[in-house]
Amino acid sequence: MAPDSGDIWHSNPFPLSPVVRLGPSADLGNVPVEAADSGNATIGTPTTVELTRLVDDYLGSRPTGGRRGRVIALVGEFGLGKSHALRKAYADLGRLPDPLAMWIMDEPVQDMGRMYRDRLRGPGDTPQGKRAFEELVRNYYAYATANRVDTQGSDARLGALGEIAAGLRGGSLDPDKVVSALRYDPEVIHADLRRTLGEVTEHRRFATALALLQDPSFNRMVWDWLNGGEPAEPLRERGITEAIGPAAGQGGHEDAAGIDRVFDTLAVQAVLHGRVGKPYALLIDSLEKVLEWRDEHRRTFMDAFERLVNIYASRGGLLVFCVSPSGLGELRQSVHERLVQLWPSGFDERLTGELVAAYVHAGRGDGGGPRGPAPDGSAGPFDAEALRLLHELTDGVPREVLKTCRQAWQLVEDKDRLDGGGGAVRDVPAARVLQAVRDLHEGVARRQVETDVRTALDIGQWRIASRDPVPARLSAPPGGREEVLHWLSPAPNAHLAVILTRSVLVADDAERIAAQVHSLRSAVRPGRCEVLLVVNGHVSQAMQDRLARAIGSRPLVYRQGGFPERADKALRKLDGRLADGRREEGLVQLGERMRRDLEQQTAELAELRRAMASWTPEPRPRSLPAAADERRTPSPGSPTSVLVESPPEPEPAAPDLPGPVRRRFQEALAVLDTVTRRVAGTAVKRRITATSAELGVLGCATLVRALTENFRGSVAAWHRAAVPGAPTERQWGELRRICREYESAVEVLPVHLLGNPGPPHPLTAARTVEVLAEEVWGTLSGAAP
């Protein structure tokens, strides 16, 4: 049905809330969609086909020894059609010529007593169901009577009692008449029945109730009790003292024992049907709701549910339930052993087109069955490109497909009314599908998203960068939909950017975001910047994978409920990645520096050897001249003397640097010299040879001092070359690179071993060199006009 064929639609056929729930069979049929907002258009999917096959196999199997039980789990996330498949199975079972006993549970609730009384639908809800159940119990009555007859041997007046027992078991004889003719005490038969059922079900109160069900004077009282009411006084006198579904306890919650009693009732009824070989079914939707219960009730439910699964599997029942993957994971391995699992998945493009076409056709009310897409790939007013985009953006999830179709249809309809028409829909193009997705998923105000992001920063106590490391035009490009909300600085010279964007729907959106992220990383420094992309809207799974490959991290889609915690966790992961990168980069730089130093020392040693080989030393006097900067002092108790260190040479003035920068370098070098003198003096006073720890401190201080001198020389050279009073952007970038290289070199050294140089220095040696680059950058950049 191509859009240019002249067809016009005037009514939106797609449901407002495409949610399917189990319900009475009167709600099932081919009802027009506008009359049933739950959505009734059904298409054949692999899941529904496989479920139908399993149900048919259950109904058709009658092996020797009894009917085989089936326990089927429909497993998947929300919106994939699990409930729809379960509802179709319910409809198919309800249309059987000989309807089977069936119990329906829309979803488990913590107050199982109320659910059993008011919501659990079973055979006892109708007069026909009650008669069928009484007949079932009557068959048990006949079996008990036949067993009693078998124990009596033979009677000359009545012939072989074995033939009577066979007639009772075959249903050709009335057990009441047999009891009357043989003058048996009915109470004996009732006791035998109670004993038999008690042995089978391990619940004697049910055996008592089922035996009394045959007595007209007790029939109504037993049915009231079986339907969840409080037991009448005659039943209490016979041991039935509690209701199957007790009233809710304090706080509106039923005690855990009530859950057991409800499942016991279902188990007893299952055993009754199984013993006589009749099929029976239990359908449960949304089993994952149990995960929200209190721990005690959740454990009780899982235990009772496991027992019921075992009974249905071994006693010939059909149990079908829907559950999420997380709910399935809560079930024990013994339950998994008895399950047949069906996993619905998102529709492919063909099924997506069939779903849309089915609803368009059902909404129009045309005769005949649902029709699929037209030969050109369109479905009603949706052209082939719109259907392709619809499948891509929704990942083929049926619920999302229907919601998007309704919104896109409504946009076209509203536009026609604004243009003076009557709300006619001739075509729904791809552009309207894009707009519909944005309207559906971008409902949360930007202010609320920003508030939740700030909450995440409060949870993790994240440090906000004192200044943006990039120009404003890169943080918020003109005309773009992306903006850096926060620059975080978890460590010196490392940044985390939190970017907020709208829905990412098409390739252009992903490429624009990737280009901005790459420009940010280039401006900061490759390997020193990570990005958390927060999407306030929609992004498909395929697009999430594409963004993850392009920007190096998966986007975080904003969803209310737990978002601050998820954002904080994501930021911690990215911070760990930055730390790993800094360590790896520092090790590489240190290794490269050590390699260069080794090569230089090797070359110098070779040159020295060559010079020594060609040099003939002249005779020198044996006496050593006295040096101005050295003297010998005897060590206590030893004739050995050591050389006392001389005062340090004054540092070069570095006149090319501004006064504040020059003083910062002088202070840092003075602190390092103080540490060196202190450690060396301590070692000399104690012993001739220093310990490995002292040598390590001396080596670290010496290396840091050399790095600091090189840093000062580089800054001085930059200052000489910079444009006086107004450095260019390239020159600022060069200064930023010089400062970062010094920071990286210091980060990988154990500067924490240097300790406190003592008065008059206010900072530790480690802190002095760690903040030196930041102070130099801040002083020089702050001095610029």
C-alpha positions in Angstrom: 0.0 0.0 0.0 2.2 2.8 -1.2 1.8 6.4 0.1 1.3 7.8 -3.4 -1.6 5.5 -4.1 -4.2 8.1 -2.9 -5.1 6.3 0.3 -6.0 8.5 3.2 -6.2 7.6 6.9 -8.1 9.5 9.5 -7.7 7.6 12.8 -4.5 6.7 14.6 -4.5 2.9 14.8 -1.6 2.5 17.2 -2.2 2.0 20.9 -1.4 4.7 23.4 0.0 2.2 25.9 1.1 -1.0 24.0 1.0 -3.2 27.1 -0.6 -6.7 27.0 -2.0 -8.3 30.1 -3.7 -11.7 30.7 -7.4 -11.4 31.0 -10.7 -13.2 30.6 -11.2 -14.9 27.2 -13.9 -12.4 26.2 -11.1 -9.8 25.9 -9.2 -11.9 23.4 -10.6 -12.1 19.8 -9.9 -9.9 16.8 -11.1 -6.7 18.5 -10.5 -3.4 16.5 -7.5 -1.7 18.0 -9.4 1.6 18.8 -11.7 -0.5 21.1 -8.8 -2.2 23.0 -5.9 0.0 24.0 -3.8 -3.0 24.9 -3.2 -3.9 21.3 -4.6 -7.0 19.6 -2.9 -7.2 16.2 -0.9 -10.4 16.3 1.8 -11.5 13.9 3.7 -14.8 13.9 7.1 -14.5 15.5 9.6 -17.3 16.2 8.7 -17.2 19.9 5.0 -17.5 19.4 5.5 -20.3 16.9 7.8 -22.2 19.2 5.5 -21.7 22.2 2.5 -23.0 20.2 4.5 -26.1 19.2 5.4 -26.8 22.8 1.8 -26.4 23.9 0.5 -28.7 21.1 3.1 -31.3 22.0 2.0 -31.2 25.6 -1.7 -31.6 24.7 -1.0 -34.4 22.2 1.4 -36.5 24.3 -0.2 -39.5 26.1 2.6 -41.8 26.8 2.3 -44.9 28.9 2.4 -44.1 32.6 0.8 -40.6 32.4 1.1 -37.3 30.7 4.4 -35.5 30.5 4.7 -32.2 32.3 6.0 -29.0 30.7 7.6 -26.0 32.4 8.2 -23.2 29.9 9.9 -19.8 30.7 9.5 -16.8 28.4 12.7 -14.8 29.2 13.5 -11.3 28.0 13.5 -7.6 28.8 10.4 -5.4 28.8 8.6 -4.7 25.5 9.8 -7.8 23.6 6.3 -9.5 23.5 6.6 -12.1 26.3 3.1 -11.2 27.6 1.7 -11.2 24.1 3.0 -14.7 23.5 1.6 -15.8 26.9 -1.8 -14.3 26.1 -1.9 -16.1 22.7 -1.2 -19.4 24.5 -4.1 -18.6 26.9 -6.4 -17.9 24.0 -5.4 -21.1 22.2 -6.0 -23.2 25.3 -9.4 -21.5 26.0 -10.6 -22.4 22.5 -10.0 -26.2 22.9 -13.2 -28.4 22.4 -12.6 -29.9 25.8 -11.3 -27.0 27.9 -8.7 -27.9 30.4 -8.4 -26.7 34.0 -6.4 -23.4 33.9 -5.2 -21.0 36.5 -4.1 -17.4 35.6 -1.8 -15.1 37.6 -1.3 -11.7 36.1 1.7 -11.0 38.3 2.7 -12.1 41.8 1.9 -9.7 44.6 3.3 -9.8 48.2 -0.2 -10.1 49.6 -0.8 -13.6 48.1 -4.0 -14.0 50.1 -5.6 -11.0 48.4 -4.3 -12.2 45.0 -5.7 -15.7 45.6 -9.1 -14.4 46.6 -9.5 -11.5 44.2 -7.2 -12.0 41.2 -6.3 -15.7 40.7 -8.6 -17.0 38.1 -9.1 -20.8 38.0 -11.7 -23.5 37.3 -13.7 -22.6 40.4 -14.6 -19.2 39.0 -17.4 -20.6 36.9 -20.2 -23.1 37.5 -18.8 -25.3 34.8 -15.4 -25.3 36.4 -16.9 -26.2 39.8 -18.8 -29.1 38.3 -15.7 -30.4 36.6 -13.7 -30.1 39.8 -16.3 -32.0 41.8 -16.3 -34.7 39.2 -12.6 -34.9 39.5 -12.9 -35.3 43.3 -15.7 -37.8 42.8 -13.3 -39.9 40.7 -11.0 -40.0 43.7 -14.0 -41.0 45.8 -14.6 -43.9 43.4 -10.9 -45.0 43.7 -11.1 -45.0 47.5 -14.3 -47.1 47.4 -12.8 -49.5 44.9 -9.8 -50.0 47.2 -12.2 -50.7 50.1 -14.1 -53.2 48.0 -10.9 -55.0 47.0 -10.1 -55.6 50.7 -13.5 -57.4 51.2 -12.8 -60.5 49.1 -16.2 -61.8 47.5 -19.9 -61.8 48.5 -22.3 -64.6 47.4 -25.2 -62.1 47.1 -23.3 -59.7 44.8 -20.9 -61.9 43.0 -17.2 -61.1 42.5 -16.5 -57.8 44.3 -13.5 -57.4 41.9 -15.9 -56.6 39.1 -17.5 -53.9 41.2 -14.1 -52.4 42.0 -13.3 -52.3 38.2 -16.7 -50.6 37.5 -15.9 -48.0 40.1 -12.5 -47.3 38.6 -13.9 -47.2 35.1 -16.7 -44.8 36.1 -19.6 -47.1 35.2 -20.8 -47.5 38.8 -22.0 -44.8 41.2 -19.8 -45.0 44.4 -22.7 -43.7 46.5 -25.0 -46.6 45.4 -22.2 -49.1 45.9 -21.7 -47.8 49.5 -25.4 -48.1 50.1 -25.7 -51.6 48.7 -22.7 -52.9 50.6 -23.8 -51.0 53.7 -20.4 -49.4 54.2 -20.0 -46.6 56.6 -19.5 -43.4 54.5 -17.2 -42.1 57.2 -14.9 -45.0 56.6 -14.7 -44.1 52.9 -14.1 -40.5 53.8 -11.3 -41.5 56.2 -9.8 -43.6 53.5 -10.0 -40.8 51.0 -8.4 -38.4 53.5 -5.7 -40.9 54.1 -5.0 -41.4 50.4 -4.9 -37.7 49.6 -2.9 -36.9 52.7 -0.2 -39.4 51.6 -0.1 -37.9 48.1 -0.3 -34.2 49.0 1.1 -34.1 52.5 -1.7 -31.7 53.4 -4.4 -33.4 55.4 -6.7 -30.4 55.6 -7.1 -30.5 51.9 -7.9 -34.3 52.0 -10.6 -33.5 54.6 -12.1 -30.7 52.6 -12.1 -32.7 49.3 -13.8 -35.6 51.1 -16.5 -33.3 52.6 -17.0 -31.7 49.1 -19.1 -34.8 48.2 -21.5 -34.1 51.1 -24.3 -31.7 50.0 -24.4 -30.2 53.5 -20.7 -29.3 53.3 -20.4 -28.5 49.6 -20.9 -24.7 49.9 -18.7 -24.3 52.9 -15.9 -26.2 51.2 -16.2 -24.0 48.1 -16.1 -20.9 50.2 -12.9 -22.1 51.8 -11.4 -23.2 48.5 -12.1 -19.7 47.1 -10.1 -18.1 49.9 -12.7 -17.4 52.6 -12.4 -18.1 56.2 -13.4 -21.7 57.2 -16.9 -22.1 58.7 -17.3 -23.6 62.2 -18.2 -27.1 61.0 -14.9 -27.1 59.0 -12.9 -25.8 62.0 -14.3 -28.7 64.1 -12.8 -31.1 61.5 -9.3 -29.6 61.4 -9.6 -26.9 58.7 -8.8 -23.9 60.9 -7.0 -21.4 58.6 -8.0 -19.7 55.3 -6.0 -20.5 52.2 -5.5 -16.8 51.6 -5.3 -15.1 54.9 -5.9 -11.4 55.3 -2.9 -9.0 55.1 -1.0 -8.6 58.3 0.4 -5.5 59.9 1.8 -2.9 57.5 -0.4 -4.3 54.7 1.8 -7.3 54.1 0.9 -10.9 54.4 3.0 -13.2 56.5 5.3 -15.7 54.6 3.1 -18.6 55.7 0.3 -17.3 53.5 2.5 -17.7 50.4 3.0 -21.3 51.3 -0.7 -22.0 51.7 -1.6 -20.5 48.3 1.0 -22.6 46.6 -0.1 -25.7 48.6 -3.6 -25.2 47.1 -2.2 -25.0 43.6 -0.1 -28.1 44.2 -3.1 -30.1 45.6 -5.2 -29.3 42.6 -2.3 -30.2 40.3 -2.0 -33.6 41.9 -5.7 -34.3 41.6 -5.7 -33.6 37.8 -2.4 -35.5 37.3 -3.7 -38.6 39.0 -6.6 -39.0 36.7 -4.6 -38.0 33.6 -6.4 -34.7 32.8 -4.4 -31.8 31.4 -4.1 -28.6 33.5 -2.2 -25.4 33.1 -0.9 -22.5 35.2 0.1 -19.2 33.4 2.1 -16.6 35.3 3.1 -13.2 34.0 5.8 -10.8 35.3 7.5 -13.2 37.7 10.4 -10.8 38.2 8.1 -8.7 40.4 9.1 -11.0 43.2 12.6 -9.4 43.2 11.1 -6.3 44.7 9.7 -8.1 47.7 11.2 -8.2 51.2 13.9 -10.9 51.6 11.8 -13.2 53.8 8.9 -13.2 51.4 11.1 -13.5 48.3 12.8 -16.6 49.7 9.5 -18.2 50.7 8.1 -17.5 47.3 11.1 -19.0 45.5 11.0 -22.1 47.7 7.2 -22.6 47.1 7.6 -21.9 43.4 10.3 -24.5 43.1 8.1 -27.1 44.7 5.3 -26.3 42.3 7.6 -26.5 39.3 8.6 -30.0 40.5 5.0 -31.1 40.8 4.0 -29.7 37.4 6.9 -31.4 35.7 6.4 -34.8 37.4 2.5 -34.8 37.5 1.8 -33.9 33.9 1.0 -30.2 34.2 1.7 -27.2 31.9 3.4 -24.2 33.6 4.2 -21.2 31.5 5.7 -18.0 33.0 7.2 -14.8 31.9 10.4 -13.5 33.6 13.2 -11.0 33.0 16.8 -12.2 32.7 17.5 -10.9 36.2 14.5 -12.8 37.6 15.6 -16.0 35.9 19.0 -15.7 37.5 17.3 -15.7 40.9 15.9 -19.2 40.3 17.8 -22.1 41.6 19.7 -24.5 39.4 17.2 -27.3 40.2 14.5 -25.2 38.6 16.6 -24.4 35.5 17.0 -28.2 35.0 13.3 -28.5 34.5 12.8 -25.4 32.3 12.4 -25.0 28.6 13.6 -21.4 27.9 12.3 -19.2 25.1 14.1 -15.9 24.6 12.1 -13.4 22.5 14.3 -10.9 20.7 13.8 -7.7 18.8 12.1 -7.9 15.4 14.0 -7.8 12.2 13.0 -5.4 9.4 10.5 -7.9 7.9 8.7 -8.5 11.2 8.8 -4.7 12.0 7.0 -4.0 8.7 4.5 -6.8 9.3 3.7 -5.4 12.8 3.1 -1.9 11.5 1.0 -3.2 8.5 -1.1 -5.3 10.9 -2.0 -2.4 13.1 -2.7 -0.1 10.1 -5.0 -2.7 8.6 -6.7 -3.5 12.0 -7.3 0.2 12.6 -8.9 0.7 9.2 -11.4 -2.1 9.9 -10.9 -3.8 6.5 -12.1 -7.4 6.1 -9.8 -10.3 5.9 -6.7 -11.2 7.8 -3.7 -8.9 8.5 -1.7 -8.0 5.5 2.0 -7.4 5.4 4.1 -4.7 3.8 3.5 -3.8 0.2 5.9 -5.0 -2.6 7.7 -1.6 -2.4 8.4 -2.1 1.3 5.9 0.4 2.6 3.2 -0.3 5.2 0.3 2.0 4.9 1.5 5.6 5.1 5.0 4.5 6.3 7.3 4.3 3.3 10.3 1.9 3.1 12.8 4.4 4.4 10.6 5.3 7.4 10.3 1.6 8.3 14.0 1.0 7.9 14.7 4.0 10.3 12.0 2.8 12.6 13.6 -0.6 13.0 17.1 0.9 13.4 16.1 3.4 16.1 14.0 1.0 18.2 16.2 -2.1 17.9 13.1 -3.9 16.7 11.5 -3.9 20.2 7.8 -4.2 19.5 6.6 -1.9 22.2 9.0 0.9 21.1 8.0 0.4 17.5 4.3 0.9 18.3 4.9 3.9 20.6 7.1 5.6 17.9 4.5 4.8 15.2 1.7 6.4 17.2 3.7 9.5 17.9 4.9 9.9 14.3 1.3 9.4 13.0 0.1 12.0 15.5 2.6 14.5 14.3 1.4 14.2 10.7 -2.2 14.3 11.8 -1.7 17.5 13.9 0.2 19.2 11.0 -2.7 18.5 8.6 -5.1 20.1 11.1 -2.8 23.2 11.4 -2.8 23.4 7.7 -6.6 23.6 7.7 -7.3 19.9 6.9 -9.3 17.4 8.9 -6.4 15.5 10.3 -5.8 13.3 7.3 -2.7 11.1 7.1 -1.3 10.4 3.6 2.3 9.5 4.4 4.5 9.3 7.5 8.1 10.1 6.2 11.4 9.3 7.9 11.7 12.8 9.2 8.6 12.4 11.3 9.9 9.2 12.7 13.1 11.0 13.8 11.0 13.8 15.4 8.7 11.2 17.1 11.7 9.5 18.7 13.0 12.9 20.0 9.5 13.8 21.4 9.2 10.4 23.2 12.7 10.3 24.8 13.6 13.9 25.4 10.9 14.7 27.9 13.2 15.3 30.8 14.2 19.0 31.3 17.8 19.8 30.8 17.9 21.5 34.2 16.9 18.1 35.8 19.7 16.3 34.0 22.3 18.9 35.1 21.0 18.6 38.7 21.5 14.8 38.7 25.0 15.2 37.2 25.9 17.6 40.0 24.5 15.1 42.5 26.9 12.5 41.0 29.8 14.9 41.4 28.8 15.4 45.1 28.6 11.6 45.7 32.2 11.1 44.4 33.5 14.4 45.7 35.0 15.1 42.3 37.4 18.0 41.9 36.3 20.6 39.5 39.1 22.0 37.4 40.1 25.6 38.4 40.0 26.7 34.8 38.9 25.1 31.5 41.9 23.5 29.8 40.5 24.4 26.4 39.0 27.6 24.8 35.2 28.1 25.3 34.6 27.6 21.6 35.7 24.0 21.9 33.7 23.3 25.1 30.4 24.5 23.5 30.8 24.7 19.7 28.5 27.3 18.1 25.3 25.8 16.7 26.1 22.4 18.3 23.8 20.4 20.6 26.7 19.2 22.7 28.2 21.1 25.7 30.9 20.3 28.3 29.0 20.6 31.6 32.0 20.1 33.8 35.8 19.8 33.5 37.0 17.5 36.3 40.7 17.3 37.4 41.1 14.1 39.4 44.9 14.5 39.2 47.4 17.2 38.1 47.5 17.5 34.3 44.6 15.0 33.9 41.0 15.9 33.0 37.6 14.3 32.7 35.0 16.1 30.5 31.3 15.5 31.2 29.4 16.3 27.9 25.7 16.5 27.7 23.9 15.9 24.3 20.5 15.2 23.0 19.4 12.0 21.2 22.0 10.5 18.9 19.9 9.0 16.1 21.8 9.2 12.7 25.4 8.9 11.5 25.8 12.7 11.3 25.0 13.0 15.0 27.7 10.4 15.9 30.3 12.0 13.6 29.7 15.5 15.1 30.2 14.2 18.6 33.3 12.2 17.7 34.8 15.3 16.0 34.2 17.4 19.1 35.7 14.8 21.4 38.8 14.5 19.3 39.3 18.2 19.2 39.1 18.3 23.0 41.6 15.6 23.5 44.0 17.2 21.0 43.7 20.6 22.8 44.3 19.0 26.3 46.7 16.3 25.5 46.2 12.8 24.0 46.1 10.3 26.8 45.3 12.9 29.5 41.7 13.4 28.8 38.6 11.1 29.0 35.0 11.9 28.2 31.7 10.8 29.8 29.0 11.4 27.2 25.5 11.8 28.9 22.7 11.4 26.4 19.4 13.1 27.4 17.3 11.2 25.0 17.5 8.1 22.9 20.5 6.2 21.4 20.1 2.7 19.9 22.4 -0.2 20.8 24.0 -0.1 17.4 24.7 3.7 17.8 26.0 3.1 21.3 28.5 0.7 19.9 29.5 3.1 17.2 30.0 6.0 19.7 32.1 3.7 22.0 34.4 2.9 19.1 34.6 6.6 18.0 35.2 8.3 21.4 36.7 5.5 23.4 33.9 5.2 26.1 30.3 4.1 26.1 27.7 6.8 26.3 25.5 7.0 29.5 21.8 7.3 28.6 20.0 9.4 31.2 17.2 7.5 32.9 15.6 8.7 36.1 16.1 6.5 39.2 19.7 5.8 40.2 21.3 7.9 37.5 23.7 9.8 39.9 25.1 6.6 41.2 25.6 5.2 37.7 27.3 8.4 36.6 29.6 8.4 39.6 30.5 4.7 38.8 31.2 5.6 35.2 33.4 8.5 36.2 35.4 6.3 38.5 36.1 3.8 35.7 37.3 6.6 33.4 39.5 8.0 36.2 41.1 4.6 36.6 41.8 4.5 32.9 43.5 8.0 33.2 45.6 6.8 36.1 46.7 3.7 34.1 47.6 5.9 31.1 49.6 8.3 33.3 51.6 5.4 34.8 52.2 3.8 31.4 53.2 7.1 29.9 55.5 8.0 32.8 57.2 4.6 32.6 57.8 5.0 28.8 59.2 8.5 29.3 61.4 7.4 32.2 62.7 4.5 30.1 63.4 6.7 27.2 65.2 9.2 29.3 67.3 6.5 31.0 68.1 5.1 27.5 69.3 8.5 26.3 71.3 9.1 29.5 72.9 5.7 29.2 73.8 6.3 25.6 75.3 9.7 26.5 77.3 8.2 29.4 78.6 5.4 27.2 79.8 7.9 24.6 81.4 10.1 27.3 83.1 7.0 28.8 84.5 6.0 25.4 85.8 9.5 24.8 87.4 9.5 28.2 89.1 6.2 27.5 90.5 7.5 24.2 91.8 10.6 25.9 93.4 8.6 28.7 95.0 6.3 26.2 96.7 9.3 24.4 97.6 11.3 27.5 100.9 10.9 29.4 100.7 12.3 32.9 103.5 14.7 34.1 105.1 14.0 37.5 103.4 15.7 40.4 104.5 16.4 43.9 103.4 14.0 46.5 102.0 16.7 48.8 98.4 17.7 48.3 97.6 21.4 48.2 95.2 22.7 50.7 91.8 23.4 49.3 89.9 26.5 50.3 86.6 24.6 50.5 87.6 21.5 52.4 89.1 20.5 55.8 89.7 17.3 57.7 87.9 16.6 61.0 88.6 13.5 63.0 85.8 11.1 63.6 85.2 10.2 67.3 87.1 7.0 68.1 88.6 6.7 64.7 91.6 8.2 62.9 89.6 8.3 59.7 88.6 11.7 58.6 86.0 12.7 56.1 85.6 15.7 53.8 83.0 18.3 55.0 80.8 19.6 52.2 81.2 23.1 51.0 78.4 25.7 50.8 76.4 25.3 47.6 77.3 27.5 44.7 74.8 30.3 44.1 72.2 29.6 41.4 72.5 31.6 38.1 70.2 34.6 38.2 68.3 33.6 34.9 67.7 37.3 34.1 65.5 36.4 31.1 62.7 35.3 33.5 60.2 37.6 35.3 60.9 38.1 38.9 58.1 36.0 40.4 59.0 33.0 38.1 62.7 33.4 38.9 62.0 33.4 42.6 59.9 30.2 42.3 62.7 28.3 40.6 65.2 29.6 43.2 62.9 28.4 46.1 62.5 25.0 44.5 66.2 24.5 43.9 66.9 25.7 47.5 64.5 23.2 48.9 66.2 20.4 46.9 69.6 21.5 48.1 68.5 21.5 51.7 67.2 18.0 51.4 70.5 16.9 49.8 72.6 18.5 52.5 70.4 17.1 55.3 70.5 13.5 54.0 74.2 13.6 53.2 75.1 15.1 56.6 73.1 12.5 58.4 74.9 9.7 56.5 78.3 11.2 57.2 77.8 11.5 60.9 76.7 7.9 61.3 79.0 6.0 59.1 81.3 6.2 56.1 79.0 4.4 53.8 75.3 5.5 53.2 72.4 3.0 53.3 70.5 2.1 50.2 67.5 4.2 51.4 69.7 7.2 51.8 71.3 6.7 48.4 67.8 6.4 47.0 66.8 9.8 48.5 70.0 11.4 47.3 69.6 10.0 43.8 65.9 11.2 43.6 66.8 14.7 44.9 69.7 14.9 42.4 67.6 13.8 39.5 64.7 16.1 40.4 67.2 19.0 40.7 68.5 18.3 37.2 65.0 18.1 35.8 64.2 21.4 37.6 67.2 23.1 36.1 66.3 21.8 32.6 62.7 23.0 33.2 64.0 26.5 34.1 66.2 26.6 31.1 63.3 25.7 28.8 61.0 28.3 30.3 63.7 30.9 30.0 64.2 30.0 26.3 60.5 30.2 25.7 60.3 33.6 27.4 63.0 35.0 25.2 61.3 33.7 22.1 57.8 34.7 23.0 56.2 37.8 21.5 56.8 40.5 24.1 53.6 41.2 26.0 51.3 39.1 23.8 52.4 35.5 23.1 50.6 33.7 20.3 48.3 30.8 20.8 51.0 28.5 19.4 53.5 29.9 21.9 51.1 29.3 24.7 50.6 25.8 23.6 54.4 25.3 23.6 54.6 26.6 27.2 51.8 24.3 28.2 53.7 21.4 26.7 56.9 22.3 28.6 55.0 22.5 31.9 53.3 19.1 31.3 56.5 17.3 30.5 58.0 18.5 33.8 54.9 17.4 35.7 55.0 14.0 34.0 58.6 13.5 34.8 58.1 14.3 38.5 54.9 12.2 38.8 56.8 8.9 38.1 59.6 9.6 40.6 59.3 8.8 44.4 59.4 12.4 45.4 57.4 11.5 48.6 60.7 10.1 50.0 62.3 13.6 50.0 60.4 14.5 53.2 60.2 17.9 54.8 63.2 20.3 54.3 62.4 22.0 57.6 62.2 25.7 58.4 61.9 28.2 56.8 60.3 26.2 54.0 56.4 26.1 54.3 55.9 23.2 51.8 57.4 19.7 51.7 59.9 19.0 49.0 57.4 16.8 47.1 54.7 19.4 47.1 57.1 22.1 46.1 58.1 20.3 42.8 54.6 18.9 42.2 53.0 22.4 42.0 56.0 24.2 40.4 54.8 23.7 36.8 51.3 24.8 37.8 52.6 28.0 39.5 54.9 28.8 36.6 52.0 28.4 34.1 49.6 30.4 36.3 52.2 33.2 36.8 53.1 33.6 33.1 49.6 33.2 31.8 48.2 35.5 34.4 50.7 38.1 33.6 49.6 38.2 29.9 47.2 41.1 29.1 
